[in-house]
Amino acid sequence: MDVLKLTAIGRLACDPQAGHGTVKLSLIASYHWSDKQERPATVAIYAHGALAKICEKYLKQGSRVYCEAHIEQGGYIADEIIMLG
């Protein structure tokens, strides 16, 4: 069995976008290439069910979060989200 997982720490680019029991989070994080220049990357992550409700209630634009997600049908699905500071 193969697994593709995402682990990221970053800030939300906008407030969580809710709809039909799902919340979309736009996470901005920085990464480095071999030239050592910092570059921003935005990743769309989807939360479902109880996790979606918690995200919608407590997260907002600029919130710093730790996220673990897996890929499913072309998108990242959150397994765990922790609000940092």
C-alpha positions as CSV (number, residue, x, y, z in Angstrom):
1,M,0.0,0.0,0.0
2,D,1.4,3.4,-0.9
3,V,0.6,6.6,1.0
4,L,1.0,10.2,0.0
5,K,0.9,12.5,3.0
6,L,1.2,16.3,3.5
7,T,2.6,17.7,6.7
8,A,2.7,21.5,6.8
9,I,2.9,24.5,9.2
10,G,1.7,27.8,7.8
11,R,-0.9,30.5,8.0
12,L,-4.4,30.7,6.5
13,A,-4.6,32.9,3.5
14,C,-8.3,33.6,4.1
15,D,-11.1,32.6,6.5
16,P,-12.2,29.0,6.1
17,Q,-14.8,28.6,3.3
18,A,-17.7,26.4,4.5
19,G,-20.2,24.5,2.5
20,H,-22.2,21.2,2.9
21,G,-20.3,19.8,5.9
22,T,-16.9,20.6,4.3
23,V,-14.4,23.5,5.0
24,K,-11.8,24.6,2.5
25,L,-8.6,26.0,4.1
26,S,-6.0,27.9,2.0
27,L,-2.7,27.3,3.7
28,I,0.4,29.4,2.9
29,A,3.8,28.0,3.7
30,S,7.3,28.8,2.5
31,Y,9.8,26.4,1.0
32,H,13.4,26.6,-0.2
33,W,14.9,25.5,-3.5
34,S,18.6,24.6,-3.9
35,D,19.4,28.3,-4.5
36,K,18.2,28.9,-0.9
37,Q,15.6,31.5,-1.9
38,E,12.4,31.3,0.1
39,R,9.3,30.9,-2.0
40,P,5.6,30.9,-0.8
41,A,3.3,28.0,-1.7
42,T,-0.5,27.9,-1.2
43,V,-2.1,24.5,-0.6
44,A,-5.9,23.9,-0.6
45,I,-6.9,21.5,2.2
46,Y,-10.4,20.2,2.9
47,A,-11.8,19.2,6.3
48,H,-15.0,17.2,6.8
49,G,-17.4,16.5,9.6
50,A,-16.5,17.4,13.1
51,L,-13.1,18.7,12.1
52,A,-14.8,21.1,9.6
53,K,-17.0,22.5,12.3
54,I,-14.1,23.1,14.6
55,C,-12.1,24.8,11.9
56,E,-15.0,27.0,11.0
57,K,-15.5,28.0,14.6
58,Y,-11.9,28.7,15.7
59,L,-9.8,29.4,12.6
60,K,-9.6,32.7,10.7
61,Q,-7.4,34.4,8.2
62,G,-3.8,34.6,9.5
63,S,-4.2,31.7,12.0
64,R,-1.0,29.7,12.2
65,V,-1.8,25.9,12.0
66,Y,-0.1,22.6,11.8
67,C,-1.8,20.3,9.4
68,E,-1.5,16.6,8.5
69,A,-3.4,15.5,5.4
70,H,-3.6,12.7,2.8
71,I,-4.4,13.0,-0.9
72,E,-7.7,11.8,-2.1
73,Q,-9.3,12.4,-5.5
74,G,-6.9,15.2,-6.4
75,G,-7.1,17.1,-3.2
76,Y,-5.6,17.1,0.3
77,I,-8.0,15.9,3.0
78,A,-7.2,16.9,6.5
79,D,-6.5,14.2,9.1
80,E,-5.4,16.6,11.9
81,I,-5.2,20.3,12.3
82,I,-3.7,22.0,15.3
83,M,-3.9,25.8,15.9
84,L,-0.5,27.2,16.9
85,G,-0.1,30.3,19.1
